[in-house]
Amino acid sequence: MDALNMVLVAAIAFVGTHAVLSHPLRRPLASRLGEKGFLLLYSLVAFVTLGALVRTYRQAPVTAPLWQVGTGLWTVTTVAMLIASILLLGSLIRNPAAPGAASSAATARAHGVYAVTRHPMMWAFAIWGGSHILVYPVAKNMIVSSAIIVLALVGAGLQDLKKAGADPAGWTAWQSRTSYLPFVAIAQGRARFGKFGAHALVGGLLVWLLASWAHGPLAGWPAGIWRWLA
């Protein structure tokens, strides 16, 4: 099996085991192993499969890019990654889907990133994957980035199904005030744009600046605004 196929196999293993353990196998395994035992197994599998993905990615060759990457694509990606950073940082507070959430889905307010989408963290990862495909269109990166996109967006849909089964009334109420796709609830008048909070806007800006700066020393080429400032 060649190196690129190894990356593909590792990506499928990473996404597949995550999906299976998070949904159909979670309840039976947790009942047998206990919640702590299940989380230990889940973490071990995630660590092993992610490690395999990283190892095969590093060993795979860098193929010719499928398209030329110029200033236009870098500008789109830079803006997209700022949006992703705001979604990610905003998702860390007031998430009714989080374990032990302070507010229930039935009564939670949909504002800030949750007015944009009820899955801001998942969309942040999907935007990350799409952005990296745009500016680094080589085979191994397209495989890994596509895996991240699938894991995020399919995982968001499966989370809706799981939450609806566990809390039908509450999750139905939350779905009526939010949307899976970004900005749909706002466009339909079910949510209002705004009230993002400093944790989303300031935190997102700082993470965006730091992560794009770190791209230079870690990946070997500058990203974000640092491409123009370097």
C-alpha positions as CSV (number, residue, x, y, z in Angstrom):
1,M,0.0,0.0,0.0
2,D,1.5,3.4,-1.0
3,A,1.9,6.3,1.4
4,L,-1.2,8.2,0.2
5,N,-3.4,5.2,0.7
6,M,-2.0,4.8,4.2
7,V,-3.1,8.4,4.9
8,L,-6.5,7.6,3.6
9,V,-6.8,4.4,5.7
10,A,-5.7,6.3,8.8
11,A,-8.1,9.1,8.1
12,I,-11.0,6.6,7.8
13,A,-10.0,4.9,11.0
14,F,-9.8,8.2,12.9
15,V,-13.2,9.4,11.7
16,G,-14.9,6.0,11.8
17,T,-13.9,5.0,15.3
18,H,-14.8,8.5,16.6
19,A,-18.3,8.2,15.0
20,V,-18.9,4.7,16.2
21,L,-17.7,5.2,19.8
22,S,-19.6,8.5,20.1
23,H,-22.9,7.2,19.0
24,P,-24.0,3.5,18.5
25,L,-21.4,2.0,20.8
26,R,-21.3,4.6,23.5
27,R,-24.3,3.4,25.6
28,P,-23.5,-0.3,25.6
29,L,-19.8,0.2,26.3
30,A,-20.5,2.8,29.0
31,S,-22.9,0.3,30.7
32,R,-20.2,-2.4,30.7
33,L,-17.1,-0.3,31.5
34,G,-18.7,2.6,33.4
35,E,-18.4,6.2,32.3
36,K,-14.8,6.6,33.3
37,G,-13.8,3.3,31.7
38,F,-15.5,4.3,28.5
39,L,-13.8,7.7,28.4
40,L,-10.5,6.0,28.9
41,L,-11.1,3.6,26.0
42,Y,-12.4,6.5,23.9
43,S,-9.3,8.6,24.6
44,L,-7.0,5.6,23.9
45,V,-8.6,4.9,20.5
46,A,-8.5,8.6,19.6
47,F,-4.9,8.9,20.6
48,V,-3.8,5.8,18.6
49,T,-5.8,6.7,15.5
50,L,-4.8,10.3,15.5
51,G,-1.2,9.3,16.0
52,A,-1.4,7.0,13.0
53,L,-2.9,9.8,11.0
54,V,-0.1,12.2,11.9
55,R,2.6,9.6,11.2
56,T,1.3,8.6,7.8
57,Y,0.7,12.3,6.9
58,R,4.4,13.1,7.6
59,Q,5.6,10.0,5.7
60,A,3.5,10.8,2.6
61,P,5.0,12.7,-0.3
62,V,4.0,16.3,-1.1
63,T,2.3,16.0,-4.5
64,A,1.8,18.8,-7.0
65,P,-0.9,21.3,-6.0
66,L,-4.2,21.0,-7.9
67,W,-4.5,24.7,-8.4
68,Q,-2.4,27.8,-8.0
69,V,-2.8,29.6,-4.7
70,G,-2.6,33.4,-5.0
71,T,-3.5,36.5,-2.9
72,G,-7.2,36.0,-3.5
73,L,-7.4,32.6,-1.9
74,W,-5.1,33.6,1.0
75,T,-7.4,36.6,1.7
76,V,-10.5,34.4,1.7
77,T,-8.8,31.9,4.0
78,T,-7.5,34.6,6.4
79,V,-11.0,36.0,6.8
80,A,-12.5,32.5,7.1
81,M,-10.1,31.5,9.8
82,L,-10.9,34.6,11.8
83,I,-14.6,33.6,11.7
84,A,-13.7,30.0,12.7
85,S,-11.7,31.3,15.7
86,I,-14.7,33.4,16.8
87,L,-17.0,30.4,16.5
88,L,-14.6,28.2,18.4
89,L,-14.0,30.5,21.3
90,G,-17.7,31.5,21.4
91,S,-18.7,27.8,21.7
92,L,-16.9,27.4,25.0
93,I,-19.5,29.3,27.0
94,R,-23.2,28.8,27.3
95,N,-23.4,25.6,25.2
96,P,-26.5,23.7,26.2
97,A,-25.2,20.6,24.4
98,A,-22.1,20.4,26.7
99,P,-22.1,17.8,29.5
100,G,-23.3,19.3,32.7
101,A,-24.4,22.5,30.9
102,A,-25.7,25.2,33.2
103,S,-28.6,26.1,31.0
104,S,-30.9,23.5,29.4
105,A,-31.7,23.4,25.7
106,A,-35.3,24.2,26.5
107,T,-34.5,27.6,28.0
108,A,-31.1,28.6,26.6
109,R,-30.9,31.9,24.7
110,A,-29.7,31.7,21.1
111,H,-27.4,34.6,20.7
112,G,-23.8,35.2,19.7
113,V,-22.3,32.2,17.9
114,Y,-25.4,30.1,18.7
115,A,-27.5,32.5,16.8
116,V,-25.2,31.8,13.8
117,T,-25.4,28.0,14.2
118,R,-26.2,25.6,17.1
119,H,-22.9,23.8,16.2
120,P,-20.3,26.6,16.3
121,M,-17.4,24.4,17.3
122,M,-18.1,21.9,14.6
123,W,-18.4,24.6,11.9
124,A,-15.1,26.1,13.2
125,F,-13.4,22.8,12.5
126,A,-15.1,22.5,9.1
127,I,-14.0,26.0,8.1
128,W,-10.5,25.1,9.3
129,G,-10.5,22.0,7.0
130,G,-11.9,23.9,4.0
131,S,-9.5,26.8,4.4
132,H,-6.5,24.4,4.5
133,I,-7.7,22.7,1.3
134,L,-7.9,26.1,-0.4
135,V,-4.4,27.2,0.3
136,Y,-2.6,23.8,0.4
137,P,-4.3,21.6,-2.3
138,V,-1.9,18.7,-2.2
139,A,-3.2,15.1,-1.9
140,K,-2.3,14.2,1.6
141,N,-3.6,17.5,3.0
142,M,-6.9,17.2,1.1
143,I,-7.4,13.8,2.6
144,V,-6.8,14.9,6.2
145,S,-8.7,18.2,5.9
146,S,-11.7,16.4,4.2
147,A,-11.7,13.9,7.1
148,I,-11.9,16.8,9.6
149,I,-14.8,18.4,7.6
150,V,-16.7,15.1,7.5
151,L,-16.1,14.4,11.2
152,A,-17.3,17.9,12.2
153,L,-20.4,18.2,10.0
154,V,-21.6,14.6,10.2
155,G,-20.8,14.6,13.9
156,A,-23.0,17.7,14.3
157,G,-25.9,16.0,12.6
158,L,-25.5,12.9,14.8
159,Q,-25.4,15.1,17.9
160,D,-28.7,16.5,16.9
161,L,-30.2,13.0,16.7
162,K,-28.7,11.9,20.0
163,K,-29.8,15.0,21.8
164,A,-33.3,14.8,20.4
165,G,-33.6,11.2,21.6
166,A,-32.3,12.1,25.1
167,D,-34.3,15.3,25.5
168,P,-37.0,15.5,22.8
169,A,-38.9,18.5,24.2
170,G,-35.8,20.5,25.1
171,W,-33.8,19.9,22.0
172,T,-36.8,20.5,19.7
173,A,-37.2,23.9,21.5
174,W,-33.5,24.6,20.9
175,Q,-33.7,23.6,17.3
176,S,-36.6,25.9,16.8
177,R,-34.5,28.9,17.8
178,T,-31.3,27.8,16.0
179,S,-30.1,26.3,12.8
180,Y,-27.6,23.6,11.7
181,L,-26.5,25.6,8.7
182,P,-24.9,29.0,9.6
183,F,-27.1,32.1,9.4
184,V,-30.3,30.2,8.4
185,A,-32.0,30.9,11.7
186,I,-31.1,34.6,11.5
187,A,-32.3,34.8,7.9
188,Q,-35.6,33.2,8.9
189,G,-36.1,35.6,11.8
190,R,-35.7,32.8,14.5
191,A,-32.5,34.3,15.9
192,R,-30.9,37.7,16.0
193,F,-27.3,38.5,15.0
194,G,-25.2,40.0,17.8
195,K,-24.3,39.7,21.5
196,F,-21.1,37.7,20.8
197,G,-19.3,38.6,24.0
198,A,-15.7,39.4,24.6
199,H,-14.8,35.7,25.0
200,A,-15.8,35.1,21.4
201,L,-14.6,38.4,19.7
202,V,-11.5,39.2,21.7
203,G,-10.6,35.5,22.4
204,G,-11.2,34.6,18.8
205,L,-9.0,37.5,17.6
206,L,-6.2,36.5,19.9
207,V,-6.3,32.8,18.9
208,W,-6.5,33.8,15.2
209,L,-3.4,36.0,15.5
210,L,-1.4,33.5,17.6
211,A,-2.3,30.4,15.5
212,S,-1.6,32.1,12.2
213,W,1.7,33.5,13.6
214,A,2.7,30.0,14.9
215,H,2.1,28.6,11.4
216,G,5.5,30.1,10.4
217,P,7.8,28.4,12.9
218,L,5.7,25.2,13.0
219,A,4.8,24.6,9.3
220,G,7.6,26.5,7.7
221,W,5.5,29.2,5.9
222,P,3.6,32.2,7.1
223,A,-0.2,32.3,7.3
224,G,-2.9,34.9,7.8
225,I,-2.0,38.5,8.1
226,W,1.6,37.5,8.8
227,R,2.0,36.7,5.1
228,W,1.7,40.4,4.4
229,L,3.6,41.6,7.4
230,A,6.6,39.2,7.1
